[in-house]
Amino acid sequence: MATTAGKLSRIAGVSSAAISYRIRTGSIRAERQADGSYQIDDDEVERVVASYGRAPERKMPPAYFGHLFWQPGDGW
């Protein structure tokens, strides 16, 4: 399954401009689609995220919202 450049920027925790620049310079392999967007292979996504040295984005556990003492900004 392929990932878009925008989603890769969110996963890697960097700006979409940084991802676009790396695609244009060839340091990220991406396939250009007919609509002008880029599709990036999952293996390439893993390589790029590792190169930025960041963990993938964390997801909020669904049960956490139902906790009685949950407040926005509790670290998630």
CYANA upper distance limits for C-alpha pairs under 8 A (distance plus 0.5 A):
  1 MET  CA     41 ASP  CA      7.22
  1 MET  CA     42 ASP  CA      6.95
  2 ALA  CA     39 GLN  CA      6.12
  2 ALA  CA     40 ILE  CA      5.78
  2 ALA  CA     41 ASP  CA      5.22
  2 ALA  CA     42 ASP  CA      6.35
  3 THR  CA      7 LYS  CA      6.98
  3 THR  CA      8 LEU  CA      7.14
  3 THR  CA     39 GLN  CA      5.98
  3 THR  CA     40 ILE  CA      5.55
  3 THR  CA     41 ASP  CA      6.90
  3 THR  CA     42 ASP  CA      7.30
  3 THR  CA     45 VAL  CA      8.08
  4 THR  CA      8 LEU  CA      6.74
  4 THR  CA     37 SER  CA      7.85
  4 THR  CA     38 TYR  CA      6.32
  4 THR  CA     39 GLN  CA      5.44
  4 THR  CA     40 ILE  CA      6.58
  5 ALA  CA      9 SER  CA      6.77
  5 ALA  CA     16 SER  CA      7.51
  5 ALA  CA     19 ILE  CA      7.10
  5 ALA  CA     20 SER  CA      7.70
  5 ALA  CA     37 SER  CA      8.21
  5 ALA  CA     38 TYR  CA      6.50
  5 ALA  CA     39 GLN  CA      7.28
  5 ALA  CA     40 ILE  CA      7.47
  6 GLY  CA     10 ARG  CA      7.08
  6 GLY  CA     16 SER  CA      6.34
  7 LYS  CA     11 ILE  CA      6.69
  8 LEU  CA     12 ALA  CA      6.46
  8 LEU  CA     19 ILE  CA      8.12
  8 LEU  CA     45 VAL  CA      7.23
  9 SER  CA     13 GLY  CA      6.32
  9 SER  CA     14 VAL  CA      5.68
  9 SER  CA     15 SER  CA      6.19
  9 SER  CA     16 SER  CA      5.68
  9 SER  CA     18 ALA  CA      8.37
  9 SER  CA     19 ILE  CA      6.71
 10 ARG  CA     14 VAL  CA      7.06
 10 ARG  CA     15 SER  CA      8.12
 10 ARG  CA     16 SER  CA      8.46
 10 ARG  CA     57 GLU  CA      7.84
 11 ILE  CA     49 VAL  CA      7.79
 11 ILE  CA     56 PRO  CA      5.87
 11 ILE  CA     57 GLU  CA      5.75
 12 ALA  CA     48 VAL  CA      7.93
 12 ALA  CA     49 VAL  CA      5.50
 12 ALA  CA     52 TYR  CA      7.30
 12 ALA  CA     54 ARG  CA      6.94
 12 ALA  CA     55 ALA  CA      8.00
 12 ALA  CA     56 PRO  CA      6.85
 12 ALA  CA     57 GLU  CA      7.93
 13 GLY  CA     54 ARG  CA      7.83
 13 GLY  CA     57 GLU  CA      8.07
 14 VAL  CA     18 ALA  CA      7.13
 14 VAL  CA     19 ILE  CA      8.04
 15 SER  CA     19 ILE  CA      7.26
 16 SER  CA     20 SER  CA      6.58
 17 ALA  CA     21 TYR  CA      6.52
 18 ALA  CA     22 ARG  CA      6.79
 19 ILE  CA     23 ILE  CA      6.69
 19 ILE  CA     28 ILE  CA      8.36
 20 SER  CA     24 ARG  CA      6.68
 21 TYR  CA     25 THR  CA      6.68
 22 ARG  CA     26 GLY  CA      6.55
 22 ARG  CA     27 SER  CA      5.69
 22 ARG  CA     28 ILE  CA      6.06
 23 ILE  CA     27 SER  CA      6.59
 23 ILE  CA     28 ILE  CA      5.30
 23 ILE  CA     29 ARG  CA      6.96
 23 ILE  CA     30 ALA  CA      7.08
 28 ILE  CA     44 GLU  CA      7.72
 28 ILE  CA     48 VAL  CA      7.83
 29 ARG  CA     40 ILE  CA      7.28
 29 ARG  CA     44 GLU  CA      7.41
 30 ALA  CA     38 TYR  CA      6.39
 30 ALA  CA     39 GLN  CA      6.08
 30 ALA  CA     40 ILE  CA      5.23
 30 ALA  CA     41 ASP  CA      7.74
 31 GLU  CA     38 TYR  CA      5.95
 31 GLU  CA     39 GLN  CA      5.69
 31 GLU  CA     40 ILE  CA      6.97
 32 ARG  CA     36 GLY  CA      6.63
 32 ARG  CA     37 SER  CA      6.36
 32 ARG  CA     38 TYR  CA      5.03
 32 ARG  CA     39 GLN  CA      6.93
 33 GLN  CA     37 SER  CA      5.87
 33 GLN  CA     38 TYR  CA      6.33
 33 GLN  CA     39 GLN  CA      7.54
 40 ILE  CA     44 GLU  CA      6.99
 40 ILE  CA     45 VAL  CA      7.15
 41 ASP  CA     45 VAL  CA      6.84
 42 ASP  CA     46 GLU  CA      6.83
 43 ASP  CA     47 ARG  CA      6.86
 44 GLU  CA     48 VAL  CA      6.61
 45 VAL  CA     49 VAL  CA      6.63
 46 GLU  CA     50 ALA  CA      6.63
 47 ARG  CA     51 SER  CA      6.67
 48 VAL  CA     52 TYR  CA      6.98
 49 VAL  CA     53 GLY  CA      6.98
 49 VAL  CA     54 ARG  CA      6.79
 49 VAL  CA     55 ALA  CA      7.83
 49 VAL  CA     56 PRO  CA      7.66
 50 ALA  CA     54 ARG  CA      7.03
 50 ALA  CA     55 ALA  CA      8.32
 58 ARG  CA     76 TRP  CA      8.50
 60 MET  CA     64 TYR  CA      7.57
 60 MET  CA     76 TRP  CA      7.06
 61 PRO  CA     65 PHE  CA      8.27
 62 PRO  CA     66 GLY  CA      8.29
 63 ALA  CA     67 HIS  CA      7.47
 64 TYR  CA     70 TRP  CA      7.67
 65 PHE  CA     70 TRP  CA      6.92
 66 GLY  CA     70 TRP  CA      7.99
 70 TRP  CA     74 ASP  CA      7.55
